[in-house]
Amino acid sequence: MTTRQRTVQRRRGLPLPVRFAFLIVVLILVAIAGLALGSVNIPIGDVMATITGNTTVDPVSETIIQDVRAPRTITALLVGAALGIAGLEMQTLFRNPLADPYVLGISSGSSLGVALVVLGTASSTGAATFASGLGIGPDLLVMVAAALGAAVVLFIVMLAGRFIHSSTILLLLGVMIGYFVSSGVTVLLSRASPELVAQYTSWQFGSYHGVTWENLKVMVPIMVVMILASMLLAKPLNALLLGERYAQTMGMNLKAVRSLLVASTAILAGAATAFCGPISFLGIAIPHLTRGVLGTADHRYLLPGCILTGGSLALMADILAQLPGDDVLPVNAVNAVFGAPVVMVILIRWYRDAEAT
């Protein structure tokens, strides 16, 4: 056995606690970097002093950390965790490695729900509210509209899944439904004022920067509750890995589990989309990266693993998007750098498996 083979064997043999410790350390380091890096770089010492409540920090740096970067960091961590879990749930439910809220059109449904609230109100007050961070009307109203839009699209895809047994065709159907739903947004855009069109278009690029502490008062409780509730679905998800018939023979109420997965995915993806715009590639990439790091398909470990990996990856992409300085890149452009290679690897493996059979 060569040295390289022994090294690979040791890596594969790492116990799960060590792997989780690695993910936790990465998350902490990325979170600190998220508070320190940006258009104005802040020393790590000032960041740690602000976190610990030290009053000797420069007031300007303290204001930047507390009012700008802390809400952005919390938002990225939550959205990454939420989309990672939503993607894992969709990939297991549809038994398709390419399923995620964005590809299946769920994010498009959320966008339509937000558009109905945002673009359906043409008042100047509504436009100002949307420009300030989220959208027209109370934050909760926008979240409900986004979640309902996501749930409707997911319900249509699942309904079609009863008659279509090919996961590939079902995936393409979800993409087509997403295009169909997006046409509704286009119609609303064509009738909206130029100001709202510009604001909505900017929101569609995806960003964690518009979320304020007031928004987080609504976002954090809902997302945290739904993320923790998703942990309870580990056993049903493990049963679904072996097929729906096997799950039913084990006494699982398939309809109830499907409904719970639909509700979980719709709320998680809907909340993320409502506050940050449609975020692409995270839902599809995070579950696969987590499986690779943990080396297991057990959802008891994958669900918390997706929380750690998703938060790190989302915040890392946001940090990289700010590297140009004042000219911040759209976060979806950076997500594609991570996500596209993952999708290509999946497609290559799929092709090889098909050729082998």
N, C-alpha and C positions, 0 to 999 in steps of 0.2 A: 504494500500500500504506500502510495506517494505521500509527501508532506501535504500537498494540496488536498488530497482525498481525506487525510486525517483531519485537516482543518475544517473541510466541509462537513465531515461527520460530527465533529464537535459542535459546529454551529447548529446542525440539525438536532443535536442531542441536548441543547440548552433547555433547562426546565422552564415551564411557563412563568413562574414568579420572576425569573431573571429577565425574560422577554418583556413582561409587564413593567418591570423596573426601568428597563431601557426606554419604553414608550413614555413613562412618566417623566423621566429625566429630560427627554427631548421636548415634551410639552412645556415643562417649566422653563427650559432655556429659550424656546421659541417665544413664550409669553413675555419673558424679560426683554428679549430682542424687540418684540412688538412695541413695548413701552419706550425703548431707547432709540430706535431707528426711525427715520422719517426725513422730511425736508430739513428739519433741524435735529441733528444728532445730540442726544443727551447722555452724559457719562453714566455708566452702570452704577456708580456710587450714588449719584443723585436719584436714580430710579429706585434703588434699594432703600435709600433714606426716605423717599416719598411713601413707599409701601409701608415702611415701619412707623410712619408718622413723625419723622424728624423735621423740626421746623427750621433747620439751618439751610435748607435747599433754596436755591435761587427761585424767587417768586414766579418768574417767567417759565422756567422749566417745570415747576410744580403745577402751574396752570395748564401747560401743554399736556402733561401726563394725566392729570385728573379730569380735565374737561374734554380732551380730544382723543388721546390714545387709549386711556382706560376703557371708555365705552366701545371704541373700535375693536380693541383686543377681546373684550368679553363677547362682543357680537360675533366676531370671527370664530372664536372657540365654540360658541353655541351652535352657529350655523353649520360649521364643519361636522360637529357631532351629530346634529339632527339629520343632515343629508347623508352622512355615512350610515346611520341606522336605517333611514328610509330606503337607501339603495340596497342594503343587505336584506331588508324585508321583501323588497320587490324581486330581487334575484332569487330568493328562496321560494317565494309564493309562485312565481311564474317559471321557476326552474330554468332560468335563462341568465347566463353570465353577463349579458349586455343590458339587462333591465336596470333602469334607474328612473327617478322622477322626471328628469329632463328628457331622456330619450323616449319614454312612454307618453309624453305629452302632458304629464301631470303639472309640470311647471308652467306650461302654456295655459292650462286651465286656471292656475293661480293667477297668472298674468291677466287673463280675461276678467276674473273676479275683481282684481284691483282696478283694471281699466274701467269697469262698469261704475265703480265708486268714484275714481279719480276723474276720468274723462266725461262721465255723465253729469258732473257738476261743473258748470262753467263760470262760477262766481269768482271774483278776484280774491275773496277771502279763502276759498278752497284752493286756489292756485298758490297762494302764499303758504298755506298749511303744507301742501305737498312739497313745495320748494324747501321748506324748513327741515324736512327730514323723512317724512313717510308718505303721506297722502291726505286726501280730503276726508274730513270726518274724523271721529275718534279712532285711535289706534286699534281698539278692539273690533270696530266695525270693518276696518280694512283687513284685519286678520281673519275674521269670519268669512268675508267675501272671498279671500284667497283660498281658505280651506275648503269652502263649498265648491269653488271652481275646480280645485284639485280633486275633490271627492267625486264630482260628476264625471270627469274624464276617466278617473280610475274605475268607476263603476261601469262605464261603457266598455272599457278594455276588458274587464273581468267578465262582463256579460258575453262579449264576443268569444272569450276564452272557453266558454262552455260548448261552443260549436266548432272552434278551431283548435286542434290539438298540436299543431306545429308551433313551437316557440318562436321560430324565425318569422313566420307569417304574422304571429301575434305582435311581435316586436315592430314589424313594419306597419302593422295596422295602427299601433300606438303613435308611430311617427306621423302617419297620415292624419290621424285625429288631431295631433298637435298642430299640423299645418292648417287644418280646418278651423280649429279654435282660434289660431292666430289671425285668420281672416276677419274674425269678429273684432279683434283689436284694431286691425287696419281700418275697418269701417268707422270705428269710434274715433280713431286718430284723424280720419279725413274730415270729421265734423267738429273737431275740437279747435280751440283757439291756438294760435301759434305758440303762445307761452306754455300752455299745458302740453302741447306736442313736444316742445323742446325739453321740458322737465321729465315727461314720461320716457322719452327716448334716452335721456341720460340715465334714468333709473333702470332701464332695460340692460344697460351695460353691466350691471352688477357692481355693488360697492358696499363696504361696511362703514363708510365714513359718515353717512347721514344719520346714523342712529344716535340719539341723545340719551341722557340718563332718564328723562321722562318716558321715552319709548321703551327703555329697558325695564321700567316698572311693570309694563304689560308683557313684554317679551319673555323676560327671565322666568317668571313663575310658570307660564304656560309651557315653555320649552322644557324646563327642568322636570316638571310633572310628567310630560309626555315621554321624555327620555327615560326617566325612572320607570314609568309604566311599561315601556318597551322591554325592560329587563325581565318582566314577568312572562314574556312570550317566548323565552328561550326554548322551553320544552316543546311547545307546539311547532316551532320552527325546525327543531331537530327532527321531529316526526315527519314534517313535510319534505325533508331531504330525501326520504325513502319513498315518496309518492303519496298521493292523496288516499289511495285505497288502503295502503299500510296504516296511514294515520287514522283512518276510520276504524280499522280493525283493532287499533289500540284504544278505542273508545273516545277519540277526539271528536268534538262537535265541529265539523268542518265549516259549516255556515257561520257559526259564531266566531271562529278563529279568523276566517276571511274578513268578516265585518270589523273585527278588532284591528286587523292589519291595515284595512282600508282607512279606518279612522285615524290610526297612528300615523300612517304615511301622509294622509291628507293634511293633518294638523301640522306635522313637522315640516313638510315641504311648503305648505301654505304660509306658515309663519315666517319661514326663511325668505320666501319670495316676497311677501308683503313688505318686509322691512328692508331687504337688501337687493331686490330684483331677482330675475332668474339666474341662478348660479349653476353653471354647467360643469360637467365632468367629475365633480366631487362625488356625486352619488354612485357613479359607476366605478371610479378608481379606488375609493377608500376601502370598500369591502375586500377587494382583491389584494390590495397592499397589506391589509390587516391579516388576511389568511396567510400571506407570504411571511410576514414577520412572526406570527404566532405558530404557524405550522399546524393548524388544526381547522376542522370544519364544525367544531362544537360551538353552537350559538351561546352557550353559557360563558364562553370566553370571547367570542367574536363581537358580541354586542358591546361589552365594556371596552374591548380593543378598538372598535370603530369610534367610540367616543374620544379616546386618546389620539388615535391616528388622524381622525377627521379634524379635530381641533388644531392639531399641529400643522396639518397640510393646508388648511384654510388660512390660518394666520401667516404661514410661511409664504403662501402665494401673495397675500396682501402686502407683506414686507417687500417682496421682490417687485411688486407693482409700483412701489414708491422709489425704487433705486434711481430712476432718471432725475429725481429731485422734484422741482415744481411741476413738471409734466408727468402726472401720475397716469400709469397705464390702466386700462380696464382690467379688473381682476379676472374676468373670464378669459382674457387673452393669456394670462399667466397660468390659469387652471388648465388650459389646453396643452401647455407644455408638459404638465404632469400627466394629464388624462389621456391624451392622444396616444402616447407610447403604450399605455396600459391596454387600451382598446385594440391596438395593432397586435400586441402579444396574444390577447384573447382570440382574435380572429385567426392568427397563425396556428395556435393550438387547436382551435376548432377544426381548421382545415386538415391538420395532421391526424386528428382523431377520426375524421370522416374518411380520410384516405386509408387509415389503418383498418377500418371496418369494411 
